Amino acid sequence: MERWFIQRRKSKVLELADRQLTLAIETVGELENSIAAASRKDLKEAKKYIEKLFTTEEEIDNLRRTIFEESTRGSLPLNDREDLMHLVKRLDVMADHVKDSGRNVLLLLEISIPTELWNAYAEMAKDLVDCARVLKASIEKLGSDPIEAKTLSQKVDQFEKKADEKHLKIKGILLKSDKEVAPSALIILKDLVESMEQVADSCDDTADYVRVLTITREAS
């Protein structure tokens, strides 16, 4: 009976971590959808996705706390527990940056923003989604195929670089938009592109950690 409870707890922790991973990736998709809706001037739709993003991020926070509590009670080996904690923390940081981006989008919805700018942000958001999806696939392969996990983690770098290129492109557009956009709006637009860049960076940081884990798994 005791062994059954231990196994159930171990499974529960991993199920919670998988749920957190799925939700963290979903927040990036919700951000992309909100920006795409904003570029179409569909403010109601954009707000709907942002509200969903906020709700999802709150659940991610709750999951993080629950995972930490459950892992201390369970039978996961110390190394596995620490690896899981680090991954959970990194995903939580990524979701925080997504939430910051969503807040900025929400502030901008009532302001007149050139379509060119919204389209540029939408392109960058698409790169973030690609980056997050490949990261998810990489993490999911950790336990079964470390070599494939490493290959996928390296692909995250490629999407992060694309997002970085869009980051610079948007900054260039902002420099030329001082006559079309109010200074206060430009500040928020700058904050938005910076927080989106942080999403890409945190994705890449997590992918780097995945590569470290693949080395330890290949060696064991």
Residue pairs with C-beta under 8 A, 6 or more apart in sequence:
6 74
6 75
7 75
9 70
9 73
9 74
9 75
10 74
10 75
10 76
12 70
12 74
13 67
13 70
13 71
13 74
13 76
13 84
14 84
16 63
16 66
16 67
16 70
17 67
17 84
17 87
17 88
19 63
20 60
20 63
20 64
20 67
20 88
20 91
20 92
21 87
21 91
21 136
21 139
21 140
22 136
23 56
23 59
23 60
23 63
23 95
24 60
24 91
24 92
24 94
24 95
24 132
25 132
25 133
25 135
25 136
26 56
27 53
27 56
27 57
27 60
27 95
27 98
27 99
28 94
28 98
28 125
28 128
28 129
28 131
28 132
28 199
29 129
29 132
30 49
30 50
30 52
30 53
30 56
30 98
30 102
31 49
31 53
31 98
31 101
31 102
31 105
31 125
31 128
31 196
31 199
32 122
32 125
32 126
32 128
32 129
33 45
33 49
34 46
34 47
34 49
34 50
34 53
34 102
34 105
35 46
35 105
35 118
35 121
35 122
35 125
36 122
36 125
37 43
37 45
37 46
37 48
37 49
38 46
38 105
38 108
38 109
38 113
38 118
39 115
39 118
39 119
39 121
39 122
43 109
43 110
46 105
46 109
47 106
47 109
50 102
50 105
50 106
53 98
53 99
53 102
54 99
54 102
56 95
57 95
57 96
57 98
57 99
60 91
60 92
60 95
61 92
64 88
64 89
64 92
67 84
67 85
67 88
68 85
68 88
71 81
71 84
71 85
74 81
76 84
79 216
83 213
86 209
87 139
87 206
87 209
87 210
90 202
90 205
90 206
90 209
91 206
93 202
94 132
94 199
94 202
94 203
94 206
97 195
97 196
97 198
97 199
97 202
98 199
100 191
100 195
100 198
101 192
101 195
101 196
101 199
104 188
104 189
104 191
104 192
104 195
105 192
107 188
108 185
108 188
108 189
108 192
111 181
111 182
111 185
111 188
112 181
113 181
113 185
113 189
114 177
114 180
114 181
116 173
117 170
117 173
117 174
117 177
117 181
117 189
120 166
120 169
120 170
120 173
121 170
121 192
121 193
121 196
123 166
124 163
124 166
124 167
124 170
124 193
124 196
125 196
127 159
127 162
127 163
127 166
127 200
128 159
128 163
128 196
128 199
128 200
128 203
130 159
130 162
131 156
131 159
131 160
131 163
131 200
131 203
131 204
132 199
132 203
134 152
134 155
134 156
134 159
135 152
135 153
135 156
135 203
135 206
135 207
135 210
137 152
138 149
138 150
138 152
138 153
138 155
138 156
138 207
138 210
139 149
139 206
139 210
141 148
141 149
141 152
142 149
142 210
142 213
142 214
142 217
146 213
146 214
146 217
146 218
147 214
147 218
149 210
149 213
149 214
150 210
150 211
150 214
153 207
153 208
153 210
153 211
153 214
154 207
154 211
156 203
156 204
156 206
156 207
157 204
157 207
159 200
159 203
160 200
160 201
160 203
160 204
160 207
163 196
163 197
163 199
163 200
164 197
164 200
167 193
167 196
167 197
167 200
170 189
170 193
171 190
171 193
174 181
174 186
174 189
174 190
174 193
177 186
178 186
181 189
